[in-house]
Amino acid sequence: MSLYRRGGKRLLDVVLASAGLIVALPLLAVAAAALKLDSPGPVFHRARRVGRGGRSFTFLKLRSMRADAEELRGLLLHRNITQGPTFKLHDDPRVTRVGRWLRKTSLDELPQLLHVLAGDMSLVGPRPPFPEEVEHYEPWMRRRLDVRPGLTCLWQIRGRSDLPFDEWMRLDVEYVERHSLRLDAMILVLTVPAVLSGRGAY
């Protein structure tokens, strides 16, 4: 195992996540105020997600949907645009005005820097899945749980939600097998134009 995998990746996570949180604090304050003015409900959305080794943790992000979004989910299942166990919609009616902007810019993901500092996540790695998604994984897909989940990964710089589910899983497994300092640096750099383009963000 390389020196980077043994400890260098974790050190990079702590340093960059700490710096990122300092920069992000004013943005989080503005986003929180906008959320409260735009729609009733909490500022943060919490959900159970699956991390490294199949261990679950409470996942935090800025709320981008109506407070009753989960209750409305069953009424929208017929509009799901993805294959496999995931659920995504174009123009999801549950997304608020401010939430749509947060998703387009990925600012709703900023609280996850706290998970990076806590060690539940990494800056780069497969996105943390819902427990019900993991229940439907084929055996080869479970390889993506061999590393800490991340804020960004290969599939996010190659189309994000526009990619088919199997291709998303294949890219995650490819990352698990290949991850290195060079690959992580490339993904972090390419994430910036991917986010700015807004492609596949909904």
N, C-alpha and C positions, 0 to 999 in steps of 0.2 A: 504494500500500500504506500502511495506517495506521501511525502511530508505534508503536502497541501490537504490531502484527504484526512490525515491523522490529526491535524490541528490548525493548519493554515487557513482553511476555509472558515472555521469558526472564528478565528481572530479577525479575518476580513469582515465577517458579518457584524461583529460587535463594533468595530471601528466605524464602518460605513453607516450602520443603523443608528449609532449614537449621533453622528454628524447629521444624518438625514432627519432625525427627530428635532434637532435644534433648528434646522432650516424650516421644517414643516410646521412647527408650533403656530406661527402667525396664520398660515393657510388653514390649519385645523380650526383655529378660533373663528376665522371668517366663515368657513364652511358650516360650522356649528350654528352660528348666528343665522345664516341664510336658511338652514334647515328648519330652525324653530319658527322663523317668520313665514316659511312657505307652506308647512303642513304640520298638523298636530302629531305628536309622538316623540319617542326618545331620539337623541342625536345618534346614538350608536345602535347597530344591529348585532346581535349575538346569535351564534348558531354552533351546533356541534360539528366538527370536522375531524377527519382521520389524518393522523400524522405518521411519523416514522414508526415502522414496526406494527402498524395497525392501532396504535394508541390514539384515543380521541382527546380533543382539547376544545375549549370554548374559543371560537373564532370571532374576531372583532373587526368591524368595518363601519364606516359612516353609513347611516341609513339612507338608502336611495329610493325606497318604496314607501307606499302608504303603510300605516301602522297595522292595517288588517290584511296585508299582502298574502300571508299564509292561508287565511280563510278563503281568499279568492282564487287560490292556485288551482283547485279542483275544477273550477269553471273554465279554465283556460288550457287544460291539458290537450285539447284537440288542436290547438294552434302551435304546439311544440315544433320547432324547426330543426331539432337535432335528432340524430340516431342514438341508439344505446340508452342508458339509464339517465342521461342528463336532461335538463329542462331549460330551454331558452326560447325567447320570443323576439321577433322584430316589433318595435313599437309597443312594448309591454305596457298596457294601460295602468298597471300598478305603480309604475315609476313616476315619481313626482317631477316637477319642472327643474328644481335644483338637483334632484337625483340624476336626471338625465345628463346634466352638465358634469356632475361628479363622476359618473361612469365614463363619459366621453374622454375626460382628462385623466381618469384613473385615480383621482384624488380620494375617492372613497376607500382606496386600499391603504392609505397612509398609516392608519392605526396599527396595521400589521407589523410595522417596524418594532412595536412593543413585543410581538411574538418572536421576532428575530432575536431581540435582546434576551428574552426569557429562554431561548433555546428550543422552542416548539417549531420554529420555522427558520429558513435560511433566506438570504436575498435571492438566490437562484436555486430552483428546484421545481418539481412537479407541483401544480396548484393543489391545495388540500381538498380532497373530495368529501362529499356528504357520506355518512355511513350507509345510507340506502343505495348509493351508487356502488360502493365497494362490494356490497352483497351480490351484485350482478357481474362483477369482474370475471373474465376468463382467467385461468391460472397464470398465463404469461403477463397479464396486466398488473398482477400484484407486485411485480418487480418494482413498480414505481413507488411502492411504499418502503423500499429499502433505504431511502435517504430522507432527510428532512424536507417537507414541502417548502415551496418558495413563493416569493412575490412575483417572479417572472421566470420563464423557461423557454425552451426552443419553440414550442407551439405558439407562444405569445408573440414571437417576432416573425412568425411565418403565417400569420392570418388570424390568430386568436379564435374567436367564436365562429369564424367562417369555415374552419377546418372540420371535416367529418370526425366523429368520435373515435373510430379506430386509428385514424392518422394521428390524432391527438395522443392516444395511448402509445402508439409506436414511437413518437418523438420523445415522450417521457421516458420510455424504457431505453431509448438510445442515449438520452442524457445520463441516466443512472450508470450505464456501462462506460461512458466516455468522459464524465465530468472531471475537469481539471481547472487550474487557475486560468489558463489561456481561454478555455471554453467559457468559463463564468464571466471573464472580462469582456469577451465578445458579446455575450448575451446582454450584459448590463449596458454596454454602449449602444447596441442595436435596439434596446427597449425604448430608448428616448425617442427616436423617430417613429417607432411603431405606435407609441402612445400619442405623439403629436398628430399623426395621420388620422387617428380615430378609427382605423379599419378594424372591423370585427368587434367593436366595443358596443354592446347593447345589453 
